[in-house]
């Protein structure tokens, strides 16, 4: 048995990029750690892809700074850059997106 499940609560770093049935967005999550006597903030950026009706709703209702709840799975794909080198991109494929915060945000 295996499980590929991701849950994120974070803020959009930019307006979503909609291209038809696919919408992509970048989500920032933050945590705070104590290092010695000081607290250090750390922000992690996540690439998220939505498809179908979810993609339409994200493109319509989300803007930079909006807080969202994401459920999905991790997907890694291989591609070649302009120089022919192999590269890998990891993203979260969202199955469920919930808009958090007030409607005015």
Phi, psi and omega in degrees: 000145176219157181227132175233091186223132179233137172232124180232142167233116183199188183244143177291133180275345179200168175298144179299150179256107183260129176226078180074242183275002181237132173236130178246147179210161177246128182246134176257129171242146183230150170218167184233132180233151176263121178243109186066238180261359185248149173268133182239128176272141177228129178249132177247136180255137182235133173272129184233136176241137177237150181230159174062224183297322178299318179299318179297315181293319178297314180297325184281320190251348185257143176222165178312134178093342182295136177273134182225154173251127183237133168239137179183204180225155180276136176226132177244132179234151181254140176212171178247135178281183184298334180270003179086007179279142177287135178227157178234141177236132179247132178217163175261126174267112187281128172265331185217127177234127176242135178273126181254168180083185182278165179293335182283343182287000000 
